[in-house]
Amino acid sequence: MPIELTPFPADGAEMLERWLAGPLVARWWKAHWTVPVLEALRAGGPLPAGTRAWLVELDGQPVGYAQDRDALRDSDGWKAEDGVGPGTRAVAVLLGEPAALNRKLGREAIRELARRLFAEPGVDRLVAAPHPDNWPAIIAFKRAGFRERGRRQFPDGPVMVLTAAKAVWKG
């Protein structure tokens, strides 16, 4: 089951909106995480500075969305977190297609995103902040090589901080 990440298509706003409206995604995904991306896709303009959007594909079929962004540009609490510096990317992944759930594809999408990002010069740390009750996401990140750093209160609610350092990541 080869997972691939490709730049999110400019005409993909409706697909992403459909995924975001799905009950499992809507329960955990904060809408403001993707509002700037959706606005850029609809306008045909560039994504917000420091943000990249990815289409998660399984055997060439779209099954989800991933994004990475400069953690220091975030307003969601990363600036106060130990170890977050210029080489840190905040990451988030969702599987939007119901048929993609419970197949360990989240873990594979996270691994592929980490491989891609750690291959870039200057990227030395990845951080993720799922809701602490979102155990499927937490398990996927941990199985993809992230380490649990504990619960925190970010401006938009409670999170479980997970990190991966390039120096020790085994993906």
N, C-alpha and C positions, 0 to 999 in steps of 0.2 A: 504494500500500500504506500506508494510514493507520494509524500506530501510535498507540494511546491508552493513557494511564495512568489507572487508576481506583483508589480505595482498595481494598486487598486485602479480599476478602469474608470475613466472620466464619466462614463455613462452608467455607473453602478450605484448611483444614489438610491434608486427605488429598491434594489436588491438589499442594500444595507439597511434601509428603513424597515423593510419587511423582517429582516433578521432581528433588528432591535426591538420590534414590536412583539416578537415571539415570547411566550410566557416564561420560558427558562432564562432567556437573555434579559428580558425586561426586569426580571426579579433582581438581578445582580449588577447589570451594566448601568453606570451613571450616564444619563443622556448627555450631559455637558462634555463628556469625554470625546464625543463624536460630532457635536453640533458644528464646530468650526470646519471639520472635514466635510460634512454634508453640505454646508454652505458653499465651500470651495468647489465641490463636485458639481453642485447645481449651477453655479456661476461660470463654470469652466475655467476657473482661475487656479492659481497655485495654492497648495496646502499651506496652513499656518507655518511660520518659520520654526524650524527645528522638529517638525512632525512629518512622519512618513506613514502612509497607509498601504497595507498589503492585502491582496486577495489570497486566501488559503484555498488551494485546490487539491483535490484528491483525484488522481487519474485524469487530470484535465478538467474536472468539473468543480465549480465553485461550491465550497462548503462552509466558508467562514471568513472572518476578517481579523487582521492583526494590525497593531500600530506600535510604533516606537517614537519616542520624542525625547528631546533634551530634558533630563530631569530637573536641571536648574532653571528652566523656563516655566516649570510647572507652578501652579498656585495651590497644589493640593497637599503640601506638607513635606516634600522631599528636601527642601532647602535646610530644614531643621534636623534631618536624619544623618547620623554619623556615617562617614564613608562616601557620601554622595558628593561628587566633584565634577569637574569638567568632562571627564570621560564616562559619565554615567548616563545610560539611556533607560527611561521608564517604558515598560512594555505592557501590552494588554492583548489578549487573544479571545475571540469568541467563535464558537461553532454555531452557525445559524440554521443549518439544515438538520432537521430531526433525524434523518437517516445516518448522520455523522456522529451522533451521540453514542456513548458507551462502547466505543471501539478503540480507545486509546489514541484518538487522532489529536486531541488537545495537547497531549504530551508531545506528540510528534511535531505539531505545528510550533510549539514553544521551542523545541530543540532546533528546528530548522531556523527559526528567527534568531535564536542565540548563536548558532553557527555563523549565520550571515553577519550578524552584528559584531561578533568577536573577531571576524576576519577583517574588519575595517580598522584602519590606523586610528589610534586614539581612544577607542572604546575599550574600557577595562572593567566595567561593572554594569550589570543589569539589575533593575529593581522592578518589583511588581507589588500591587496592593489590592488583592481581592478582598471582598467582605469576609470577615472571620468565620461566618457561617457557610460560606460557599466552598464546602469541602471538595466537590469535584474539581474546582479550579486549583485549590491549594494542593491537592494530591497530584494533579497534572504538573504543576510547577515543580513540586518536590521530585517527582519521578523524572523530570526533565533536567535535574541537576541543580535546582535552586535550593537554598537553605532557608529555613524558617527563622525569622529574627524576632518574632513576637508581635503581639497586638499593639496597635497605636490608635490614637484618635487624630484623624486628619480633619481639615476644615469641612469636608463633606460627609463625615461619618467615620465609623470604626473600620479599620483595615487590619489585615494580617500582612506584615512586611515579609517579603521573600526576596532574596538576593542571589546573584550568581557573579562570581569574580572570575575574570578571564584566567588569572594565574592558577586557579585550582579547579576550574569547571571541567567536568568529564563528560557532560552531555550524554 
